């Protein structure tokens, strides 16, 4: 087969649409071209083939016998191409999993565990997207996401994943290792803050009337806040899911036994039809099992 002998594909597509509608305007609307462009494509095709495919009576078009046979053959080829493309895309989708999460949760909780999931699905391409902005599942090719909020996400299925809680954490090297021995001593320390995660509720739980700190940096991401605490820059009000790994590694120490629950929780979110994909079902089941292990 010498594909160089094939007419221009755009011309074939324009002719097939015009033959089906027997109207250039309707064909143009379908394939998003102008009437003139379709007319030009068809005329060019006829000239290339040296055969008239339409009988023209003024502005009226009538598909002739040669045109009918050629249009049927083109239609069959285009349909085969569409089906082959759909099958290829379907196979590719079955090998890909798109996940979205907050950067802090992705970096500190999900990513260190994700290798265990990938070990069981070595042929699966996993795309982990992290952003503080809510992802558009259709536009961004996302299959499933983890969000930190109240769980109300219109247009998406939302499953409670786990709650969280806060407590002060500090590097063992902070202030030369001379760490506060009581909550009241925090007033003389450099308190690190994260946006929308205030200290004041913890102060009240500790029986203190301290006001919210107003000096120093305010971090927008909890993982960056934890990093600053690890670097010895101050004492942070740590979210357990974010600072747990640093405590286990000895880079951070938890101060006091006082903790406060987070007013918002982690939720697993996805489009209703997403669970039709085996890789999404597998990830959901794996994630729920990881949460159960972490809560023991």
SESE-639798 format. One line per field, with one value per residue (C-alpha): x, y, z; residue number from 1. Coordinates in nm, 3 decimals, padded with zeros to 5 digits, always signed. Layout:
% residues N
X: (X, ...)
Y: (Y, ...)
Z: (Z, ...)
marmi: (NUM, ...)
This chain:
% residues 296
X: (+00.000, +00.136, -00.023, +00.117, -00.165, -00.429, -00.612, -00.588, -00.759, -00.928, -01.078, -01.204, -01.363, -01.529, -01.661, -01.800, -01.989, -02.118, -02.226, -02.411, -02.595, -02.600, -02.556, -02.230, -02.363, -02.466, -02.138, -01.946, -02.134, -02.054, -01.680, -01.640, -01.545, -01.703, -01.934, -01.668, -01.398, -01.605, -01.694, -01.327, -01.221, -01.477, -01.392, -01.019, -01.092, -01.293, -01.013, -00.755, -00.964, -01.072, -01.427, -01.742, -01.887, -02.189, -02.431, -02.490, -02.818, -02.751, -02.700, -02.857, -02.628, -02.715, -02.470, -02.415, -02.351, -01.972, -01.999, -02.225, -01.982, -01.681, -01.858, -01.955, -01.595, -01.463, -01.725, -01.619, -01.252, -01.325, -01.537, -01.254, -01.015, -01.251, -01.285, -00.911, -00.850, -01.108, -00.958, -00.609, -00.726, -00.913, -00.605, -00.394, -00.646, -00.639, -00.264, -00.284, -00.404, -00.432, -00.430, -00.458, -00.381, -00.276, +00.104, +00.148, -00.043, +00.113, +00.468, +00.442, +00.183, +00.089, +00.414, +00.620, +00.354, +00.274, +00.566, +00.388, +00.090, +00.310, +00.493, +00.167, +00.083, +00.418, +00.261, +00.050, +00.155, +00.067, +00.048, +00.045, -00.056, -00.028, -00.191, -00.366, -00.628, -00.921, -00.852, -01.098, -01.128, -01.236, -00.998, -00.692, -00.726, -00.776, -00.928, -00.932, -00.833, -00.772, -00.907, -00.888, -01.216, -01.576, -01.650, -01.902, -01.778, -02.066, -02.052, -01.815, -01.856, -01.698, -01.592, -01.457, -01.096, -00.966, -00.960, -00.654, -00.537, -00.281, -00.007, +00.316, +00.635, +00.993, +01.340, +01.546, +01.818, +01.594, +01.733, +02.035, +01.812, +01.659, +01.295, +00.983, +00.878, +00.523, +00.267, +00.303, +00.668, +00.561, +00.495, +00.871, +00.931, +00.921, +00.590, +00.565, +00.225, +00.037, -00.240, -00.589, -00.440, -00.429, -00.263, -00.544, -00.764, -00.465, -00.389, -00.745, -00.717, -00.397, -00.573, -00.390, -00.539, -00.261, -00.368, -00.288, +00.074, +00.103, +00.478, +00.701, +00.631, +00.294, +00.329, +00.066, +00.164, +00.181, +00.475, +00.684, +00.587, +00.710, +01.034, +01.092, +01.043, +01.287, +01.540, +01.510, +01.341, +01.078, +00.795, +00.514, +00.157, +00.188, -00.087, -00.033, -00.050, +00.211, +00.461, +00.430, +00.717, +00.949, +00.868, +00.936, +01.272, +01.367, +01.383, +01.091, +00.974, +00.615, +00.569, +00.311, +00.017, -00.238, -00.393, -00.693, -00.900, -00.893, -01.227, -01.188, -01.100, -00.945, -01.187, -01.149, -01.324, -01.395, -01.650, -01.927, -01.821, -01.455, -01.496, -01.564, -01.187, -01.006, -00.704, -00.926, -01.096, -00.757, -00.616, -00.925, -00.904, -00.529, -00.564, -00.836, -00.617, -00.321, -00.537, -00.648, -00.283, -00.179, -00.455, -00.354)
Y: (+00.000, +00.336, +00.597, +00.868, +00.786, +00.873, +01.205, +01.465, +01.330, +01.665, +01.659, +01.302, +01.399, +01.704, +01.498, +01.224, +01.480, +01.659, +01.326, +01.223, +01.554, +01.632, +01.986, +02.181, +02.411, +02.124, +01.948, +02.265, +02.299, +01.940, +01.956, +02.318, +02.469, +02.734, +02.652, +02.782, +02.563, +02.248, +02.340, +02.399, +02.069, +01.872, +02.048, +01.983, +01.616, +01.585, +01.749, +01.517, +01.211, +01.355, +01.239, +01.433, +01.302, +01.536, +01.636, +02.007, +02.177, +02.540, +02.543, +02.201, +01.898, +01.541, +01.264, +01.053, +00.676, +00.713, +00.950, +00.711, +00.419, +00.634, +00.792, +00.446, +00.328, +00.641, +00.610, +00.254, +00.355, +00.651, +00.431, +00.177, +00.461, +00.592, +00.246, +00.183, +00.522, +00.455, +00.112, +00.260, +00.535, +00.284, +00.062, +00.366, +00.482, +00.137, +00.179, +00.525, +00.657, +01.029, +01.135, +01.482, +01.592, +01.890, +01.933, +01.883, +01.554, +01.433, +01.501, +01.392, +01.113, +00.978, +00.983, +00.781, +00.507, +00.516, +00.290, -00.002, +00.048, +00.076, -00.247, -00.437, -00.253, -00.223, -00.171, +00.122, +00.483, +00.684, +01.063, +01.242, +01.606, +01.830, +02.171, +02.395, +02.467, +02.234, +02.026, +01.993, +01.614, +01.619, +01.888, +01.773, +01.397, +01.321, +00.988, +01.029, +01.290, +01.350, +01.676, +01.838, +02.004, +01.954, +01.689, +01.884, +01.867, +01.910, +01.679, +01.435, +01.132, +01.217, +00.951, +01.028, +00.912, +01.021, +01.302, +01.479, +01.672, +01.933, +01.961, +02.161, +02.017, +02.136, +02.034, +01.882, +02.133, +02.437, +02.694, +02.477, +02.195, +02.404, +02.334, +02.464, +02.248, +02.381, +02.535, +02.870, +02.890, +02.899, +03.270, +03.333, +03.112, +03.179, +03.025, +02.923, +02.965, +02.815, +02.996, +02.898, +02.678, +02.915, +02.856, +03.008, +02.693, +02.499, +02.777, +02.747, +02.366, +02.418, +02.659, +02.966, +03.301, +03.381, +03.564, +03.450, +03.534, +03.818, +03.831, +03.631, +03.431, +03.276, +02.962, +02.862, +02.496, +02.267, +02.067, +02.384, +02.475, +02.132, +02.181, +02.513, +02.344, +02.067, +02.337, +02.477, +02.803, +02.779, +02.577, +02.476, +02.371, +02.048, +01.854, +01.490, +01.343, +01.593, +01.578, +01.210, +01.096, +01.368, +01.261, +00.896, +00.992, +01.201, +01.528, +01.668, +01.620, +01.650, +01.894, +01.812, +01.569, +01.834, +01.808, +01.958, +01.798, +01.949, +02.106, +01.958, +01.608, +01.422, +01.297, +01.067, +01.221, +01.097, +01.113, +00.855, +00.663, +00.652, +00.323, +00.152, +00.168, -00.121, +00.094, +00.344, +00.066, -00.082, +00.252, +00.323, -00.015, +00.022, +00.374, +00.269, -00.016, +00.224, +00.459, +00.166, +00.065, +00.422, +00.458, +00.150)
Z: (+00.000, -00.104, +00.125, -00.098, -00.339, -00.079, -00.123, +00.151, +00.467, +00.536, +00.187, +00.237, +00.569, +00.415, +00.123, +00.351, +00.561, +00.251, +00.097, +00.412, +00.446, +00.072, +00.191, +00.224, +00.497, +00.726, +00.657, +00.741, +01.071, +01.166, +01.101, +01.213, +00.876, +00.658, +00.368, +00.131, +00.285, +00.246, -00.112, -00.189, -00.030, -00.231, -00.558, -00.496, -00.432, -00.754, -00.949, -00.796, -00.877, -01.213, -01.130, -01.040, -00.717, -00.709, -00.978, -00.940, -01.029, -00.944, -00.566, -00.527, -00.482, -00.570, -00.491, -00.801, -00.814, -00.810, -00.515, -00.323, -00.360, -00.268, +00.032, +00.166, +00.141, +00.313, +00.587, +00.659, +00.678, +00.907, +01.134, +01.157, +01.242, +01.513, +01.668, +01.660, +01.825, +02.099, +02.172, +02.191, +02.427, +02.640, +02.674, +02.761, +03.024, +03.183, +03.239, +03.398, +03.734, +03.802, +04.170, +04.320, +04.676, +04.884, +04.860, +05.236, +05.247, +04.922, +05.041, +05.405, +05.411, +05.069, +04.871, +05.125, +05.115, +04.743, +04.653, +04.818, +04.586, +04.277, +04.368, +04.316, +03.990, +03.816, +03.470, +03.590, +03.527, +03.838, +03.811, +04.148, +04.113, +04.418, +04.442, +04.693, +04.426, +04.368, +04.058, +03.770, +03.737, +03.371, +03.247, +03.444, +03.376, +03.745, +03.851, +04.228, +04.485, +04.855, +04.994, +05.336, +05.420, +05.526, +05.264, +05.057, +04.698, +04.448, +04.149, +04.321, +04.546, +04.881, +05.134, +05.480, +05.492, +05.831, +06.081, +06.219, +06.524, +06.628, +06.893, +06.930, +06.780, +06.789, +06.680, +06.964, +06.860, +06.907, +07.151, +07.217, +07.336, +07.614, +07.535, +07.710, +08.004, +08.033, +07.794, +07.969, +07.858, +07.491, +07.524, +07.521, +07.217, +06.845, +06.739, +06.375, +06.211, +05.919, +05.736, +05.861, +06.137, +06.438, +06.775, +06.980, +07.009, +07.141, +07.392, +07.526, +07.549, +07.750, +07.985, +07.853, +07.759, +07.509, +07.197, +06.845, +06.750, +06.501, +06.437, +06.205, +05.891, +05.813, +05.602, +05.346, +05.340, +05.644, +05.507, +05.473, +05.829, +05.945, +05.751, +05.924, +06.262, +06.166, +06.076, +06.428, +06.331, +06.603, +06.756, +06.519, +06.581, +06.388, +06.217, +06.311, +05.957, +05.842, +06.130, +06.227, +06.003, +06.140, +06.497, +06.412, +06.257, +06.560, +06.368, +06.571, +06.929, +07.041, +07.329, +07.596, +07.580, +07.489, +07.143, +06.965, +06.689, +06.342, +06.245, +05.895, +05.773, +05.483, +05.221, +04.924, +04.622, +04.269, +03.992, +04.023, +03.713, +03.821, +04.009, +03.677, +03.626, +03.798, +03.885, +04.070, +04.267, +04.351, +04.471, +04.682, +04.855, +04.909, +05.052, +05.297, +05.417, +05.464, +05.669, +05.885, +05.941, +06.027, +06.286, +06.485)
marmi: (1, 2, 3, 4, 5, 6, 7, 8, 9, 10, 11, 12, 13, 14, 15, 16, 17, 18, 19, 20, 21, 22, 23, 24, 25, 26, 27, 28, 29, 30, 31, 32, 33, 34, 35, 36, 37, 38, 39, 40, 41, 42, 43, 44, 45, 46, 47, 48, 49, 50, 51, 52, 53, 54, 55, 56, 57, 58, 59, 60, 61, 62, 63, 64, 65, 66, 67, 68, 69, 70, 71, 72, 73, 74, 75, 76, 77, 78, 79, 80, 81, 82, 83, 84, 85, 86, 87, 88, 89, 90, 91, 92, 93, 94, 95, 96, 97, 98, 99, 100, 101, 102, 103, 104, 105, 106, 107, 108, 109, 110, 111, 112, 113, 114, 115, 116, 117, 118, 119, 120, 121, 122, 123, 124, 125, 126, 127, 128, 129, 130, 131, 132, 133, 134, 135, 136, 137, 138, 139, 140, 141, 142, 143, 144, 145, 146, 147, 148, 149, 150, 151, 152, 153, 154, 155, 156, 157, 158, 159, 160, 161, 162, 163, 164, 165, 166, 167, 168, 169, 170, 171, 172, 173, 174, 175, 176, 177, 178, 179, 180, 181, 182, 183, 184, 185, 186, 187, 188, 189, 190, 191, 192, 193, 194, 195, 196, 197, 198, 199, 200, 201, 202, 203, 204, 205, 206, 207, 208, 209, 210, 211, 212, 213, 214, 215, 216, 217, 218, 219, 220, 221, 222, 223, 224, 225, 226, 227, 228, 229, 230, 231, 232, 233, 234, 235, 236, 237, 238, 239, 240, 241, 242, 243, 244, 245, 246, 247, 248, 249, 250, 251, 252, 253, 254, 255, 256, 257, 258, 259, 260, 261, 262, 263, 264, 265, 266, 267, 268, 269, 270, 271, 272, 273, 274, 275, 276, 277, 278, 279, 280, 281, 282, 283, 284, 285, 286, 287, 288, 289, 290, 291, 292, 293, 294, 295, 296)
